[in-house]
């Protein structure tokens, strides 16, 4: 049988445990992004994705804009692109414009095979377009001033 004094001690211990749990929950919530999800380290650039959608298809098929902003998932460590898991998109700077049909083909086979069949380097395309986008964005900012 539990004495009255033991009940008081148990109650205080439970209060301490609840306070620690509350502090932990608050610390975790403070570390989350405003949208409620924890950051996965992905660099996002919605302006660049919009820029890509206005470009013709990068595979060489000649399809005009609009295009999908297709993220390149395969790795290229020398360019700073690490392998991407199935549920994680790569950073937006590793995206290229592909029309819908070509984008679906990119996902329907090995991505390495898709690009090697076309004899194109998606990282070179992405680097060139990202540099072009940054130049266009900085010049448009200068015109606004």
N, C-alpha and C positions, 0 to 999 in steps of 0.2 A: 504494500500500500504506500502511496506517495503522500508525504507530509505536506502541510501548507507551505512550509519554507521551501521544500523542493519544487513545488508548483510555481512559486514565485521565481526561483532560479531558472526553471525551464522556460517560463514565459519571457523572462529577460533575454535568454539565449535565443529564443525564436525571434524576438524583436531585432536583435543584433544581426541575425542571419538575413532577415527581410531587408534591413537597411543596406547590408552589403550587396544583396542581389539587386536592389533598386539602383545603387551606385554603379554597378556593372552595366545594367541596362541603359542607364543614362550615358555612360561613357561610350558604349557601342553606338547608341543613337547619334551622339555628337560626331562620331567618326564617319558616319554615312553621308553620302551626297544628299543634296536637297530633295532629289526625286525618291529617296528612300532606299536606293540600292548602294551597296558598297562599291567603290571604284575598282575596276579591273585593270587600270593602267592604260586603257585605250585612249589615244588622242583623237578627239572629234573635231571636225571642221565642216560644219554644214554649208558654209559658203563655197568651199571647194567641191563638195558633192553637187551643189546646184550648178557650179561651173561645168563639171563633168557632164551633167545631163544635157547641156547645150552644145556638146561636142559631137562630131560624127563618130561612128564605131571605130575603135582602135585596132580591130583585128585585120583590117585591110579589105573587108568585103565591100566597102563603098557605101554602106548604109548611112544616110544623113541623120542629123539630130532629130528628135530627142533620143538620148541613150540612157541606159541604166548605169548607175555608178557601181561597177563591179569590183568588190574587194578581192585583192590577190591574197590567197591564203598560204601558198607555198612559201618556204623559207628562203632567205638570202642573207645569211649572217654578215657577209661582207658589206651589205647595205643597211645593216641594223634591223633587218626583218627576221624575227624569230618565228619558229613554227607556231601556228595558231590552232587551238583545239576546235572541235566541232561546234561547241556552244559559245565560242568567243570570236567576235569579228576582229580583224586586224585594224590598226589605226587607219583613219580615213585617207592619209597621204599615200597609202598603198592601194589606191583604187584607180581604175581606168574606165573609160567609157566603152560600153558594149551595147549593141542593140539587143532587144529581148531574145531573139533566136540565138545569137552568139553567147549571151549570158547563160542561157539554159544549157547550151553545149558545154560551156566552161564547167558547169556543175555536174554534167552527166558523165564526165570521164575524169581521168586523172588530170589535174590542172597542169602538171608538168607536160604531159602529153599534148594537151590542148594547145599550149603556147609553143611547144617545139614543132608541132605539125604546121603551125602558122609561120614558123621561123621568125618569131618576134619575142623580144625581151620585155615582159610586162613591167619590170622594175625601171627599165630605161624610159619607157613610155610614161609611167607614173611620175618619175623624177622630172622629166621634161615638162609635163603638164602642170605639176605642182609649182615648179619654178615660174612657168608662164602665168599661172593663177596668182602667185604672190606678187609678180611684177604688175599685173593688171590691177590687183587690189591696192597696192601701194600707190600707183599712179592715179587711181580714182579717188583715193583719200587725199592726195595733194590737190586735185581739182576741186574738191569740196571746200577747201580752206579759202 
